[in-house]
């Protein structure tokens, strides 16, 4: 039986924030994959090594976690005042699909750096030394992200002394601005899709929970840790090794997705694993991070733990951090109350790997809450560049 040889495609493997993924220029993809559809999805799944019933990604570039099963496409933007279009695919680990329903905030950092690396930013806009402002159109959700990327000798500066909890080594700081992240971009909906800061969310098999459901950065459902039997100091092992706990969180996610209007039937949730996110919050408390670092209650405003693709995240998703910062800025949400209530423009929260600070500017306009921008610092580093290879019959 004849088999097609492997094909090779230019690609770059990049860490962005606490995630990493395989980055492509649109023009480098096979022609059939330059447009949305089955061929593109098949390519990305094979690049990552999915679907993998062993959940190991031995035969692919993925790392068998939600943080490492990602592909990104960048291209020059035709939109005014934007440099690049950034499209993000979250590849399922054990199922055959790619979720295009949201953004990755961590890889937004890498998108800014890759845009310069890949020659997609006008050279006239890149200083010899200083900061290059990369204007990114996030195509999944229809939002603008501004990445402030440090440049040295005309190239992206990747090394530095900025430390990010959840990342082992220091690197250069990249400041991200998420502009007008008040809705998920799919239907232009309100920041609080139900119209309430706190809802009574009925979850089959679990009960009725107080919940703040927000569409900012990424659709997110927040619940109180105490209401579901947790303290907010849990690490991954406490949740991810407990099938009953994971099933409970998935039930909350499905109920929240229905209530937010993201899906019409519970069955649709199976093909929309990336959104909404589920997070639980608690007031500050001392705890030991996964690295062994001691986090003191007085160092943080609140505790947050969040799930991505059905598992507790080892740190915090960048888009969920936007949701946290935004919800914290709105008096009366569960996030705001866990942080002590009142008005605030920034919050520092504790997550499994340490702490993160995110700022947000929220205001009421005609009775509706909106946020003009959210700001946080991350870092990015190219890990490898060259070609990724996939069997020819894949596409």
N, C-alpha and C positions, 0 to 999 in steps of 0.2 A: 504494500500500500504506500503510495507516494504521499509525502508530507511537505507542506510549504515551508521554506526556510523562515527563520525569524526576520523581522524587519526592525530597523533601529530608528528611533525618533529623538531628535535633540531634546534634552530635558535637564533640569536643574533641581537638585534635592536641597531643600532649604528648611532650617528651623526658623519659625516665627513665633515669638512669645513662648508659650509652653506647648506648642504644637509643631509638627513638621509635615511637609507634603512635597509632592512632585509637581514642579512648575513647568508649564509649556508656554511658548509663544503660539498664538493661534495660527500663524502662518507656517509653523513647523509641523503641525499635525497633518496626518493623511487627509486628503481632500474630503473624504466621506465623513471625517470626524471634525471638520471645521464648522459644521452646523449641528445644532442639537438633534438628538435622536439615538436610535439603538446602537449605531456604530460607535458613536462617542462613548456611550455608557459601557459598551463591551470593552472598548480599549482601556478605559480607566479602571474597570474591574480587574482586567488582566494585569495591568501595571501594578496595582496594589496587591493582587493575589487573592481576589475574592470572586465568588463566594467560597469560603473555606470552612468545611465542617469541623476541622480541627481547631479553628480560631487561633491559628498560629502565624499565618502569612509567610510560611517558609518559602513558597514559590512566588514571591512578589516583593515589592518595595514597602508594603505596609508594615506596621508594627503591632497589628492585632489589638489596637485600642482606638477609641474614637478620636484621640489626639493625633494619631499617626496614620489614619486611613483617609487621606485627603489628596485631591488633585486640584490644580489651579490653572486657569487659562488667562493670559493677559494679551491685550492687543492695543494698538494705538486707538485713542478715542476720537470719534468725530464730533463729540459733544463740545459745545463752547466751554472754555475755561476748565477743561479736563485734559489730563495727559494720557491716561490709560483707562480701558475698561477691564474690570476684574471679575471673573466668573469662577465660582467655587463649587466643587462637587464633593459631598460627603459620601464616601463609599462604604456601604454596609459590609460588615466583616463576614457574616455567615449566610447572607441572603443575596440574591442576584438583583441588586438595584443600586442606583446612585441617587441620593437625595439632593435636589437643587433648590429646596425650599427656604434656605437661609444663608447667612454669611458666617465666616469664621473670623472673629475679631483678632485672634492671634496671628493668623496668616495674612491679615490686612497689613500687618507690620512688614512681613516679608514681601508682600505685593509692592509696597513702595520701594523697597530696596531692589527687588528683581526688575522693576520697571527701568531703573537706571542701569543695572547690570546688563540687561538684554537690549539696550539701545532703543528703548521705546519712548524715552523722554528727549525732547529737543535739546541738543547739546548746548545751545545758547542759554538754557535755563539752569545748567549745572555749573555751580561755581567751582573754581579750582580748589578752594578751601572754604569751608563754612557749612551751611545747611541748605539742602535742596528741598524745596516744597513740592512734593509730588501730589497732584490732584487726581484722585482715583474715583471713577464711577463704579460703584458696587452693583453689578448688573443683576444679581439674584434678587435684590430687594429694592433697587432703584434709589440708591442713596449715595451721597458724596462723602468720601473720607479724605482727609488731608494728612499726609505723612510727612513729618519733618525729619528728613534723612541726613545724617552727618556725612560730609564729603571731605576727603583728604587727597590732595594731588589729583583731583578730577575723578576719583573713584570712591565708591561707597566705603565709608569707614565702618568696619565690622567689629574690630577689637576695641575694648574700652574697659572701664571699671564700674559700669552700671550693673547692679545685681538685681535679679528678678527671682523671687521665690518660686520654686518649681523648675528652675533651670540651674544646672550644676555650676557652670562657669560664667564669669562676668563677660560683658560685651558692650558695644556702643549703644547709647540710649537713642531710641526713636520715639518721638512724641506723636501720638495719633489723636486727631480730632474727628469725631463722628458728628457730622452736621445734620441737624433736624432728624434725629433718629426716633421720632415720636410714633411711628407706626411701622408695620412690617413690610410696607411697600406693595403688598399684593392687591389691596383694595382701597388704599388711602384711608383706612379706618382710623378711629380715635386711638389715643395712647392707652386708654382703658376701654377695651372693646365692650365691656358690659355696662359702662357708664358709672361704675362704682369703684371706690378705692379698696373696699373689702367686700367680698361676696361670701355667701354661704354656698359652698360647692358640694353638691351631693355626689359622692363617689360610691358606686355599687360595690358592695362587699367590704367597704371601709367605714362609711358613715358620712356625716356632714362636717366639712372642715371649713374654717375661716381661710380665705384665700385672696391674695392680691394678684390679679391677672393683668399683665402689662405688655404692650407691644412697643418696645423701645430697645433698639439694638438687635434684639431677637425676641419673639414671643416667649414669655416666661410666666410660669405659675409659681407663686411663692406661698408657702404654708409655714405655720409655726412648728419648729422642731418638737416642742413639748406636746403638741396635739397629735403627733404620730409616734410618740414614744422615744424621741431622741433628745440629745442635749445640744447639738450643733457643734460638738467637738470631735465627732466621729471621723475616722480615716477610712480609706477605701475598703480595707479588709472587713470592716464592721458591716458594710452594706453589700459589697459585691460578692461575698461568700454566702449570702443569705438569700436563697431563691424566693422565699416568702416576702422579704422586704422589697426585692426588685419587682415582684409581681404587684405589690401594693403601690409602688411608685408609678408603675406603668398604668395602673388603674386611675391614679390621680391625673396622670398626663392625658389619658384619653378623655376623662371627664372635663379637664380644663380645655382641651382642644375643641371639644364639642361646644362648650359654653362660650368660648372666644370666637366661634364661627370659623375655625380653621379647617374643620372637617364636618361632613354632614352625617356620617355614620361611624360607629366605633371601628368598623372593619378598615376604614380608610387610614387609621392610625398606623397600620402595619407598613404602609408605603410612605409614611411621613415620620420617620424616626428622629430626624434632626431637629424638628420643631413640633410643639413648643418644648422649652426646657423646663425642668422641675427643680426647684430649689427650696431648701428649708432654712429658716433663720432663727436666731436666738440672741439674747443680750450677751455682752462680752463675758468671757470666762477664760481662766488660764487653761492652756492645753499644750501638748507636745506635738509639733508638726511631724510629718512623715520623715523628715531628715534628722529628727532628734532635737531640732531647735525648739527652745522654750518660748512660747508666745504668752505674754502677760495680758491680762484683761485690760489694763490701763493703756496698752499700746494700740488698741483697736476700738472701733465704735460698735461693732456687732460681729456675730459669727454667721457665715453662710456656707452651706454645702450644696452642690448642684450636680445633677445627673445629665450625662450626654450619651445618646445612643444606648440608653438602657443601663448605664453603669455610672457609679459615682466618679466624678472627674478628679484626677490627681491634684489639680490646682483649681483654676477657674477659667472658664471659657471667656474670651475677650468680649464677645457680644453679650454674654450674661452679665459681665462686669458693667457694661453700659446700662443694662436693665437694672442692676443693683443700684448704681449711682443715681439713675433717674428716679427710681422708686423711693430712694432715701431722701431725695430732694423735695418730695411731695408730702407735706404733713398729713398723717393719718393712714398711710399704707402700712402693711405689716412690716416692711423693711424699715420704714421711718420709725415706727414705734419700737422695734427691736434696738434701733440705734439711739433711743432716748427721746424721740419725738422732736418737734420744733422744726424751724427752717434751717437748711444747711445747703452748702454748695459743693461739698466734697465729703467723702466718707472713706474710712480705712476699715476694711473688713478682714477677718481671719478666715482662711480656707485651709484645706488639708496640708498644703505645702508651706504655708506661711501667711503673709499679709499682702494686700494690694490696695492702693489708693486710687480712687477714680473720682473725677469732678463732673458735675452736671449743673446746667442752668435751666431750671424749670419755672414756668409761670402759667397763670391762668389767663386765657384769652376767650372772651365771650362765654365764660363758664366752663371752658374745656381746658384741661391741663395739657401743656405742650412743653417740649424741651428743645432749646435751640442748638445745644451742642453738648457732647460728653468728651472728656479728655482723659487719657491715661498714657503711661509710658511703658514701652515694651522694648525688645531688641530682636535682631534677626542675624542669621549667619548662614552663608552658603556652606553646605556640608560636602557636596559633590556635584560636578557638572560634566556633561558629556552626552551620552545617548542611553536611553532606556530601550530594552529589547523585548518584543512580544512575538509569539508565534504568528505567522502570516495569516493563518486561517481565522484569527480572532476578528479581523475586520474585513 
